[in-house]
């Protein structure tokens, strides 16, 4: 009887646990994804906000660098507010409003930034503040013409170059990062200072000189691009102090051309915030309710599916429990794994019934085969004891023959038992097949002559077999005695041996009565006889062919049979290797070879 399945091993419990785990993981994953999505959205919004603030500041800084005052900046402020969605307020350093996207709205307590193109606080002058360095239209056109000529010259040398315009209108030629050094013949006058730049640089030099003298720094040489170097490189001087003088002079020179510093206030318009991820009590209850509903649906579906899966399994278990000796077939028509399991169970029940029938038949046959010689021996001994028969030499000879038959049957059964248990001992060695077959045929020639059957032996070539010579002679002897027994007087039995593709093939063919197609599959069954009425004297014990086949399989080969009713039968023994390494290694698993 099968034991109850523990709850933790139950298929339903496992399915239920799996479904619950899947649902919990699904809900947790969904919550995690929602949180990640909300966080990412917040980060993207923050990034967009920072990008918008930077755009507002840069646009207003550029406006201040290119305008002497903040007049007319209102339209720019409004456009920036609409584009970025920010509240923009611009005031002077003393708090006087200049422009605002939401006039009258409260501004932050502290300014977001100070818009100063001259960089009094940061020390960096905006490059768009050009002032007196801005070229005239004619100078711009001439600069672009010269720059294009230089680009054409460079390209003829295989050098990539492009033209860019500086904030003051000067055309600048830029070379590619991986280009070779250009030759000197591509230098044009676009690298020289224009009249406007010369005047502006001269004015800047006049403004720098007093500062240099005050700090006791030597004179410097200024270029049109506002780079500089000491007039006397060997004179001791501080580059930092000199740069400070240049920056102060530039601020003083550019001040009339740029707007005054202004304070910039940035904030969100006054409106209700949009919640990104709200986990209020109501939202929490809704999430919990949805999760519980999903769990309930999953549990219900799992229970329904699980019961449908377990029901046929329980039917199979009950059928196995009801069987005292063998399982009973069950009727489960399903086209799935359980249906296949039921089919396999039914096949097992059928094979069990067939095996049981064969076992009963075999027990009856063994009892019958042993009963005859034992009965004869007992009868003659009883007769001798009672004085009804003389225990002379003839009587002893008769008793020895009966005991020999009995010993033969017991030996056959022992050989089959050893072969089935895998304990059949083999002693393989290289032997000449022709010699072994000669020994077997000569041993059976007397029996063949007595019934008028001719025995012929044909060996093609000189085959050598790695076999147990005693067992090999037993195989061929069983086949030969069976053929002689079933061949009528005047018939013949042929024993043929040859090498077939490296395998040894031995055929025993007779001209006997043959077997029908219905009887041929059972010819190697134990105690089987085609003629059920045949006695042991004419039909043998019914174990010879079974033993021959088991011995052939123990050598790694096989024994097969073909037959034609009325024309005879041919039994073919095929052993692998025929003296090769594969033949030496071939052995049935579990068979002992000593």
C-alpha positions as CSV (number, residue, x, y, z in Angstrom):
1,X,0.0,0.0,0.0
2,X,1.3,3.5,-0.9
3,X,1.8,5.9,2.0
4,X,0.1,9.3,2.1
5,X,2.0,12.1,0.3
6,X,3.4,14.7,2.8
7,X,1.9,18.1,2.4
8,X,5.2,19.7,1.4
9,X,5.6,17.1,-1.3
10,X,2.1,17.4,-2.7
11,X,1.8,18.5,-6.3
12,X,-1.1,20.8,-5.4
13,X,0.8,22.4,-2.6
14,X,3.8,22.9,-4.9
15,X,1.7,24.4,-7.6
16,X,0.0,26.7,-5.0
17,X,3.3,27.8,-3.6
18,X,4.6,28.4,-7.0
19,X,1.6,30.5,-8.0
20,X,1.8,32.6,-4.8
21,X,5.5,33.1,-5.3
22,X,4.9,34.2,-8.9
23,X,2.2,36.6,-8.0
24,X,4.2,38.1,-5.1
25,X,7.2,38.5,-7.4
26,X,5.0,40.0,-10.1
27,X,3.5,42.6,-7.7
28,X,7.0,43.4,-6.2
29,X,8.4,43.7,-9.7
30,X,5.6,46.0,-10.8
31,X,6.1,48.2,-7.7
32,X,9.8,48.3,-8.3
33,X,9.3,49.3,-11.9
34,X,6.8,52.0,-10.9
35,X,9.3,53.4,-8.3
36,X,12.1,53.3,-10.8
37,X,10.0,54.9,-13.5
38,X,8.9,57.7,-11.1
39,X,12.5,58.2,-10.0
40,X,13.7,58.3,-13.6
41,X,11.0,60.7,-14.5
42,X,11.9,63.0,-11.6
43,X,15.6,62.9,-12.6
44,X,14.7,63.7,-16.2
45,X,12.5,66.5,-15.1
46,X,15.3,67.8,-12.9
47,X,17.7,67.6,-15.7
48,X,15.4,69.4,-18.1
49,X,14.9,72.0,-15.4
50,X,18.7,72.5,-15.0
51,X,19.1,72.6,-18.8
52,X,16.3,75.2,-19.0
53,X,17.9,77.3,-16.2
54,X,21.2,77.2,-18.0
55,X,19.6,78.3,-21.2
56,X,17.9,81.2,-19.6
57,X,21.1,82.4,-17.9
58,X,23.2,82.0,-21.1
59,X,20.7,83.8,-23.2
60,X,20.4,86.8,-20.9
61,X,24.2,86.9,-20.5
62,X,24.6,87.0,-24.3
63,X,22.0,89.8,-24.4
64,X,23.9,91.8,-21.8
65,X,27.2,91.3,-23.7
66,X,25.8,92.6,-26.9
67,X,23.6,95.5,-25.6
68,X,24.7,98.6,-23.7
69,X,21.5,98.5,-21.6
70,X,18.7,96.1,-20.6
71,X,16.2,98.1,-22.7
72,X,14.0,95.7,-24.8
73,X,14.9,92.6,-22.8
74,X,11.2,92.1,-21.9
75,X,10.4,90.1,-25.0
76,X,13.4,87.9,-24.5
77,X,12.4,87.2,-20.9
78,X,8.8,86.3,-21.9
79,X,10.0,84.0,-24.7
80,X,12.4,82.2,-22.2
81,X,9.6,81.8,-19.7
82,X,7.2,80.3,-22.2
83,X,9.8,78.0,-23.6
84,X,11.1,76.6,-20.2
85,X,8.0,76.9,-18.1
86,X,9.9,78.9,-15.5
87,X,9.1,82.1,-13.7
88,X,11.9,84.6,-14.7
89,X,12.6,87.8,-12.9
90,X,15.4,90.2,-13.8
91,X,16.3,93.1,-11.4
92,X,19.2,95.6,-11.0
93,X,21.7,95.0,-8.2
94,X,19.7,97.3,-5.9
95,X,16.5,95.3,-6.6
96,X,14.8,97.5,-9.2
97,X,12.8,95.3,-11.6
98,X,14.0,95.2,-15.1
99,X,11.7,92.5,-16.7
100,X,9.6,89.5,-15.4
101,X,7.5,86.8,-16.9
102,X,5.0,87.1,-14.0
103,X,4.9,90.7,-12.8
104,X,3.9,91.1,-9.2
105,X,4.6,87.4,-8.4
106,X,6.8,86.7,-5.4
107,X,10.4,86.0,-6.2
108,X,12.8,83.8,-4.3
109,X,14.7,85.4,-1.4
110,X,18.0,84.9,-3.0
111,X,18.9,85.4,-6.7
112,X,19.7,82.3,-8.7
113,X,22.6,84.1,-10.5
114,X,24.1,87.4,-11.3
115,X,24.2,88.3,-15.0
116,X,27.4,90.2,-15.6
117,X,29.1,89.9,-19.0
118,X,32.3,91.4,-17.6
119,X,32.6,88.8,-14.9
120,X,33.5,91.1,-12.0
121,X,32.7,88.4,-9.5
122,X,33.8,85.3,-11.5
123,X,36.8,86.9,-13.2
124,X,35.7,85.6,-16.6
125,X,34.7,88.1,-19.4
126,X,32.0,86.7,-21.7
127,X,33.6,86.3,-25.2
128,X,30.5,87.8,-26.8
129,X,31.3,91.2,-25.2
130,X,33.4,92.6,-28.1
131,X,32.6,96.4,-27.9
132,X,35.1,98.4,-30.0
133,X,36.6,95.2,-31.4
134,X,33.6,94.5,-33.6
135,X,34.6,94.6,-37.3
136,X,32.8,96.8,-39.8
137,X,30.8,95.0,-42.6
138,X,33.6,95.7,-45.1
139,X,36.2,94.2,-42.8
140,X,34.0,91.2,-42.2
141,X,33.7,90.6,-45.9
142,X,37.4,90.9,-46.5
143,X,38.2,88.6,-43.6
144,X,35.8,85.9,-45.0
145,X,37.3,86.2,-48.5
146,X,40.8,85.8,-47.2
147,X,39.8,82.9,-45.0
148,X,38.1,81.1,-47.9
149,X,41.3,81.5,-49.9
150,X,43.4,79.9,-47.1
151,X,40.9,77.0,-46.8
152,X,41.2,76.4,-50.5
153,X,45.0,76.4,-50.2
154,X,45.0,74.0,-47.3
155,X,42.6,71.6,-49.1
156,X,45.0,71.5,-52.0
157,X,47.6,70.2,-49.6
158,X,45.1,67.5,-48.4
159,X,44.3,69.3,-45.1
160,X,40.8,69.6,-43.9
161,X,39.9,73.1,-42.7
162,X,36.7,75.0,-41.9
163,X,35.8,78.7,-41.4
164,X,34.3,79.9,-38.2
165,X,33.2,83.4,-37.2
166,X,34.4,84.9,-33.9
167,X,32.0,87.0,-31.9
168,X,33.5,90.3,-33.3
169,X,33.0,89.1,-36.9
170,X,36.5,87.9,-37.6
171,X,36.7,84.8,-39.8
172,X,38.8,82.1,-38.1
173,X,40.2,79.1,-40.0
174,X,40.3,75.9,-37.9
175,X,42.2,72.8,-38.9
176,X,41.2,69.2,-38.3
177,X,42.7,67.5,-35.2
178,X,44.5,64.8,-37.2
179,X,45.8,66.9,-40.1
180,X,49.5,67.4,-40.8
181,X,51.2,70.7,-40.3
182,X,50.4,73.1,-43.3
183,X,53.1,74.6,-45.4
184,X,53.9,78.3,-45.0
185,X,52.5,79.3,-48.4
186,X,49.0,79.0,-47.0
187,X,49.4,82.0,-44.7
188,X,47.1,84.9,-45.8
189,X,46.5,88.3,-44.4
190,X,43.3,87.2,-42.5
191,X,45.6,86.5,-39.6
192,X,46.6,90.2,-39.4
193,X,44.9,92.8,-37.3
194,X,42.3,95.0,-39.0
195,X,42.1,98.8,-38.6
196,X,39.3,98.4,-36.1
197,X,41.2,95.9,-34.0
198,X,44.4,98.0,-34.2
199,X,42.5,101.0,-32.8
200,X,40.9,98.9,-30.0
201,X,44.2,97.2,-29.1
202,X,46.0,100.6,-29.0
203,X,43.3,102.0,-26.7
204,X,43.6,98.9,-24.5
205,X,47.4,99.3,-24.4
206,X,47.0,102.9,-23.1
207,X,44.7,101.7,-20.4
208,X,47.0,98.8,-19.3
209,X,50.2,100.9,-19.1
210,X,49.3,102.9,-15.9
211,X,48.4,99.7,-14.1
212,X,51.6,98.0,-15.1
213,X,53.7,101.0,-13.9
214,X,51.8,101.1,-10.6
215,X,52.6,97.4,-10.0
216,X,56.1,97.9,-11.4
217,X,55.6,95.4,-14.2
218,X,57.5,95.7,-17.4
219,X,55.7,96.6,-20.7
220,X,53.7,94.0,-22.6
221,X,53.0,93.4,-26.3
222,X,49.2,93.0,-27.1
223,X,47.9,91.2,-30.1
224,X,44.6,91.6,-31.9
225,X,43.3,88.4,-30.4
226,X,44.0,89.9,-26.9
227,X,46.9,87.5,-26.2
228,X,50.0,89.1,-24.8
229,X,53.6,88.6,-23.8
230,X,56.2,90.6,-22.0
231,X,58.2,93.0,-24.1
232,X,61.3,91.9,-22.3
233,X,60.9,88.1,-21.6
234,X,63.9,88.1,-19.3
235,X,62.7,90.9,-17.0
236,X,61.3,89.5,-13.7
237,X,57.5,90.0,-13.6
238,X,54.3,88.3,-12.4
239,X,52.1,87.0,-15.2
240,X,49.1,87.0,-12.7
241,X,49.5,90.7,-11.9
242,X,49.9,91.5,-15.6
243,X,46.8,89.5,-16.5
244,X,44.9,91.3,-13.8
245,X,45.9,94.6,-15.3
246,X,44.8,93.4,-18.8
247,X,41.4,92.2,-17.4
248,X,40.8,95.5,-15.5
249,X,41.6,97.5,-18.6
250,X,39.3,95.3,-20.8
251,X,36.4,95.8,-18.3
252,X,36.9,99.5,-18.3
253,X,37.1,99.5,-22.1
254,X,34.0,97.3,-22.6
255,X,31.8,98.9,-19.8
256,X,30.2,101.4,-22.2
257,X,29.2,98.6,-24.6
258,X,27.6,96.1,-22.2
259,X,24.6,96.2,-19.9
260,X,25.0,96.7,-16.1
261,X,25.1,93.6,-13.9
262,X,21.6,92.3,-13.0
263,X,20.2,89.7,-10.6
264,X,18.3,86.7,-12.1
265,X,15.6,85.0,-10.1
266,X,14.2,81.7,-11.3
267,X,11.3,79.7,-9.8
268,X,8.3,77.6,-10.7
269,X,5.0,79.3,-11.4
270,X,2.5,79.2,-8.5
271,X,0.4,76.1,-9.3
272,X,-0.5,72.9,-7.5
273,X,2.3,70.3,-7.8
274,X,1.7,67.2,-9.7
275,X,2.4,64.1,-7.5
276,X,4.8,61.7,-9.0
277,X,4.2,58.7,-6.8
278,X,1.5,59.1,-4.2
279,X,1.3,56.5,-1.4
280,X,-1.5,57.9,0.6
281,X,-3.6,55.6,2.8
282,X,-6.3,55.3,0.0
283,X,-3.6,54.4,-2.6
284,X,-2.1,51.9,-0.2
285,X,-5.5,50.2,0.3
286,X,-6.2,50.1,-3.4
287,X,-2.8,48.5,-4.0
288,X,-3.4,46.0,-1.2
289,X,-6.9,45.2,-2.6
290,X,-5.6,44.7,-6.1
291,X,-2.8,42.4,-4.8
292,X,-5.3,40.4,-2.7
293,X,-7.6,40.0,-5.7
294,X,-4.7,38.8,-7.9
295,X,-3.7,36.3,-5.2
296,X,-7.2,35.0,-4.8
297,X,-7.5,34.4,-8.6
298,X,-4.1,32.8,-8.7
299,X,-4.9,30.5,-5.8
300,X,-8.3,29.5,-7.2
301,X,-6.8,28.8,-10.6
302,X,-4.0,26.8,-9.1
303,X,-6.4,24.7,-7.0
304,X,-8.6,23.9,-10.0
305,X,-5.7,23.0,-12.2
306,X,-4.0,21.1,-9.4
307,X,-7.0,19.0,-8.7
308,X,-7.4,18.1,-12.3
309,X,-3.8,17.1,-12.4
310,X,-4.0,15.0,-9.2
311,X,-7.3,13.2,-10.0
312,X,-5.8,10.8,-12.6
313,X,-2.7,10.3,-10.5
314,X,-4.9,9.2,-7.6
315,X,-6.7,6.8,-10.0
316,X,-3.3,5.3,-10.9
317,X,-2.3,5.0,-7.3
318,X,-5.6,3.4,-6.4
319,X,-5.3,0.9,-9.2
320,X,-1.8,-0.1,-8.1
321,X,-3.0,-0.4,-4.5
322,X,-5.9,-2.7,-5.4
323,X,-3.6,-5.2,-7.1
324,X,-2.4,-7.9,-4.8
325,X,0.0,-9.5,-7.3
326,X,0.0,-7.2,-10.3
327,X,-1.4,-3.8,-11.3
328,X,-4.7,-3.5,-13.0
329,X,-5.2,-1.3,-16.1
330,X,-6.9,2.0,-15.7
331,X,-9.1,3.9,-18.2
332,X,-7.6,7.5,-18.5
333,X,-8.0,9.1,-21.9
334,X,-5.8,12.2,-21.8
335,X,-3.5,13.5,-24.5
336,X,-0.8,14.8,-22.2
337,X,2.0,13.6,-19.9
338,X,-0.5,12.0,-17.4
339,X,-2.3,10.2,-20.3
340,X,1.1,8.9,-21.4
341,X,1.8,7.8,-17.8
342,X,-1.5,6.0,-17.7
343,X,-0.7,4.3,-21.0
344,X,2.7,3.2,-19.7
345,X,1.0,1.9,-16.5
346,X,-1.4,-0.1,-18.6
347,X,1.5,-1.5,-20.7
348,X,3.2,-2.4,-17.5
349,X,0.1,-4.2,-16.3
350,X,-0.1,-6.1,-19.6
351,X,3.5,-7.1,-19.4
352,X,3.1,-8.1,-15.8
353,X,0.2,-10.4,-16.8
354,X,2.2,-11.9,-19.6
355,X,5.2,-12.4,-17.4
356,X,3.0,-14.1,-14.8
357,X,1.6,-16.4,-17.4
358,X,5.1,-17.2,-18.6
359,X,6.3,-17.8,-15.1
360,X,3.4,-20.3,-14.4
361,X,4.1,-22.1,-17.7
362,X,7.8,-22.3,-16.9
363,X,7.2,-23.7,-13.5
364,X,4.8,-26.3,-14.9
365,X,7.3,-27.2,-17.6
366,X,10.1,-27.6,-15.2
367,X,8.0,-29.7,-12.9
368,X,7.0,-31.9,-15.9
369,X,10.6,-32.3,-17.2
370,X,11.9,-33.2,-13.7
371,X,8.9,-35.5,-12.9
372,X,9.5,-38.0,-15.7
373,X,13.1,-39.1,-14.9
374,X,12.4,-38.9,-11.2
375,X,9.3,-41.1,-11.6
376,X,11.3,-43.6,-13.6
377,X,14.1,-43.8,-11.1
378,X,11.7,-44.1,-8.2
379,X,9.6,-46.8,-9.9
380,X,12.6,-49.0,-10.8
381,X,14.1,-48.6,-7.3
382,X,10.7,-49.5,-5.7
383,X,10.4,-52.5,-7.9
384,X,13.9,-53.6,-7.0
385,X,13.2,-53.1,-3.3
386,X,10.0,-55.2,-3.5
387,X,11.8,-58.0,-5.4
388,X,9.8,-57.4,-8.6
389,X,12.9,-56.5,-10.6
390,X,16.6,-57.5,-10.4
391,X,19.1,-54.7,-9.8
392,X,21.5,-56.1,-12.4
393,X,23.8,-54.2,-14.9
394,X,20.9,-53.5,-17.3
395,X,18.9,-52.0,-14.4
396,X,21.9,-49.9,-13.3
397,X,22.5,-48.7,-16.8
398,X,18.8,-47.6,-17.1
399,X,19.0,-45.8,-13.8
400,X,22.2,-44.0,-14.9
401,X,20.6,-42.9,-18.1
402,X,17.6,-41.5,-16.3
403,X,19.8,-39.7,-13.7
404,X,21.9,-38.4,-16.6
405,X,18.8,-36.9,-18.2
406,X,17.9,-35.4,-14.9
407,X,21.4,-34.0,-14.4
408,X,21.3,-32.6,-18.0
409,X,18.1,-30.6,-17.2
410,X,19.5,-29.3,-14.0
411,X,22.7,-28.2,-15.7
412,X,20.7,-26.4,-18.4
413,X,18.6,-24.6,-15.8
414,X,21.8,-23.6,-13.9
415,X,23.4,-22.2,-17.1
416,X,20.3,-20.1,-17.7
417,X,20.2,-18.9,-14.1
418,X,23.9,-17.9,-14.3
419,X,23.3,-16.1,-17.7
420,X,20.3,-14.2,-16.3
421,X,22.2,-13.2,-13.1
422,X,25.2,-12.1,-15.0
423,X,27.5,-14.6,-13.3
424,X,28.2,-16.9,-16.2
425,X,31.9,-17.5,-16.2
426,X,33.7,-17.3,-19.6
427,X,37.3,-18.2,-20.4
428,X,38.0,-16.5,-23.8
429,X,41.0,-17.3,-25.9
430,X,42.0,-17.4,-29.6
431,X,40.9,-20.7,-31.2
432,X,40.8,-22.0,-34.7
433,X,37.1,-22.2,-35.7
434,X,37.6,-25.1,-38.2
435,X,39.0,-27.2,-35.4
436,X,36.2,-26.4,-32.9
437,X,33.5,-27.2,-35.5
438,X,35.3,-30.4,-36.4
439,X,35.1,-31.5,-32.8
440,X,31.4,-30.7,-32.5
441,X,30.4,-32.4,-35.8
442,X,32.3,-35.5,-35.0
443,X,30.7,-35.7,-31.5
444,X,27.3,-35.7,-33.1
445,X,28.0,-37.8,-36.2
446,X,27.0,-41.0,-34.4
447,X,23.6,-39.7,-33.4
448,X,23.1,-38.4,-37.0
449,X,24.0,-41.8,-38.5
450,X,21.6,-43.6,-36.3
451,X,18.6,-41.6,-37.7
452,X,20.0,-41.5,-41.3
453,X,20.9,-37.7,-41.4
454,X,24.0,-36.6,-43.2
455,X,26.2,-33.9,-41.5
456,X,28.4,-31.7,-43.6
457,X,30.9,-29.0,-42.5
458,X,32.1,-26.1,-44.7
459,X,34.7,-23.5,-43.4
460,X,35.6,-20.6,-45.7
461,X,39.1,-19.3,-45.1
462,X,40.9,-19.7,-41.7
463,X,38.7,-17.8,-39.2
464,X,40.0,-17.4,-35.7
465,X,37.6,-16.6,-32.9
466,X,38.2,-15.2,-29.4
467,X,35.7,-17.4,-27.5
468,X,35.3,-19.8,-24.6
469,X,35.9,-23.0,-26.5
470,X,33.7,-25.1,-24.2
471,X,30.8,-22.7,-24.5
472,X,31.3,-22.2,-28.2
473,X,31.1,-26.0,-28.7
474,X,28.0,-26.0,-26.5
475,X,26.3,-23.4,-28.7
476,X,27.0,-25.2,-31.9
477,X,26.3,-28.6,-30.3
478,X,22.8,-27.4,-29.2
479,X,22.1,-26.1,-32.7
480,X,23.4,-29.3,-34.3
481,X,21.5,-31.7,-32.0
482,X,18.3,-29.6,-32.6
483,X,18.7,-29.8,-36.3
484,X,19.4,-33.6,-36.3
485,X,16.3,-34.1,-34.1
486,X,14.0,-32.2,-36.5
487,X,15.4,-33.6,-39.8
488,X,13.8,-36.8,-41.2
489,X,15.9,-39.8,-42.4
490,X,17.6,-39.1,-45.7
491,X,17.9,-35.3,-44.9
492,X,21.1,-33.4,-44.2
493,X,22.5,-30.8,-41.9
494,X,25.1,-28.3,-43.0
495,X,27.5,-26.4,-40.6
496,X,29.0,-23.4,-42.4
497,X,31.5,-20.8,-41.0
498,X,32.9,-17.7,-42.7
499,X,34.3,-14.2,-42.0
500,X,31.7,-11.5,-42.7
501,X,33.0,-8.0,-42.5
502,X,35.2,-8.8,-39.5
503,X,32.5,-10.8,-37.7
504,X,32.4,-14.6,-37.4
505,X,29.3,-16.1,-38.8
506,X,28.4,-19.8,-38.1
507,X,25.2,-21.2,-39.8
508,X,23.5,-24.5,-39.0
509,X,21.0,-25.3,-41.8
510,X,18.8,-28.4,-42.0
511,X,16.3,-29.8,-44.4
512,X,13.8,-30.6,-41.7
513,X,10.1,-29.8,-41.2
514,X,10.7,-26.1,-40.6
515,X,8.6,-23.7,-38.5
516,X,5.6,-21.6,-39.3
517,X,5.7,-17.8,-39.2
518,X,3.6,-18.0,-35.9
519,X,6.0,-20.4,-34.2
520,X,9.3,-18.8,-35.3
521,X,9.2,-15.8,-32.8
522,X,8.9,-18.3,-29.9
523,X,11.7,-20.7,-31.0
524,X,14.1,-19.3,-28.3
525,X,11.5,-19.3,-25.5
526,X,12.3,-21.7,-22.6
527,X,10.5,-25.0,-22.6
528,X,8.7,-24.1,-25.9
529,X,8.0,-26.8,-28.4
530,X,6.3,-26.4,-31.8
531,X,4.6,-29.7,-31.3
532,X,2.9,-29.6,-27.9
533,X,2.4,-33.4,-27.9
534,X,6.1,-34.1,-28.5
535,X,7.8,-35.9,-25.6
536,X,11.3,-35.3,-24.2
537,X,12.5,-38.3,-26.2
538,X,11.6,-36.7,-29.5
539,X,11.5,-33.0,-28.6
540,X,14.2,-32.5,-26.0
541,X,13.8,-30.4,-22.8
542,X,13.1,-27.1,-24.7
543,X,16.1,-25.3,-23.1
544,X,18.8,-26.0,-25.7
545,X,18.0,-23.0,-28.0
546,X,17.4,-20.7,-25.1
547,X,20.8,-21.6,-23.6
548,X,22.5,-21.2,-27.0
549,X,21.2,-17.7,-27.5
550,X,22.2,-16.6,-24.0
551,X,25.7,-18.0,-24.5
552,X,25.9,-16.1,-27.8
553,X,24.8,-12.9,-26.1
554,X,27.4,-13.5,-23.4
555,X,30.1,-13.5,-26.1
556,X,28.8,-10.1,-27.3
557,X,27.0,-11.6,-30.3
558,X,23.5,-13.0,-31.1
559,X,21.7,-16.0,-32.4
560,X,18.9,-15.6,-35.0
561,X,16.7,-18.1,-37.0
562,X,14.9,-18.2,-40.3
563,X,12.7,-21.0,-41.4
564,X,10.4,-22.2,-44.2
565,X,7.7,-24.8,-43.4
566,X,8.6,-28.1,-45.1
567,X,11.9,-26.8,-46.4
568,X,14.0,-26.5,-43.2
569,X,15.5,-24.0,-40.8
570,X,18.7,-22.0,-40.6
571,X,20.2,-20.8,-37.3
572,X,22.8,-18.1,-37.6
573,X,25.4,-17.4,-34.9
574,X,27.2,-14.0,-35.3
575,X,30.1,-13.1,-33.0
576,X,31.8,-9.7,-33.3
577,X,35.5,-9.1,-34.0
578,X,36.5,-12.5,-35.3
579,X,39.9,-12.3,-33.6
580,X,40.1,-8.4,-33.8
581,X,40.5,-6.1,-30.8
582,X,36.8,-5.4,-30.8
583,X,36.1,-9.1,-30.6
584,X,38.5,-9.4,-27.6
585,X,36.7,-6.7,-25.8
586,X,33.1,-7.7,-26.6
587,X,31.4,-9.1,-23.5
588,X,27.9,-8.8,-22.2
589,X,27.6,-6.4,-19.2
590,X,27.6,-8.4,-16.0
591,X,29.1,-11.6,-17.5
592,X,32.3,-12.7,-15.7
593,X,35.2,-13.4,-18.0
594,X,38.1,-15.1,-16.2
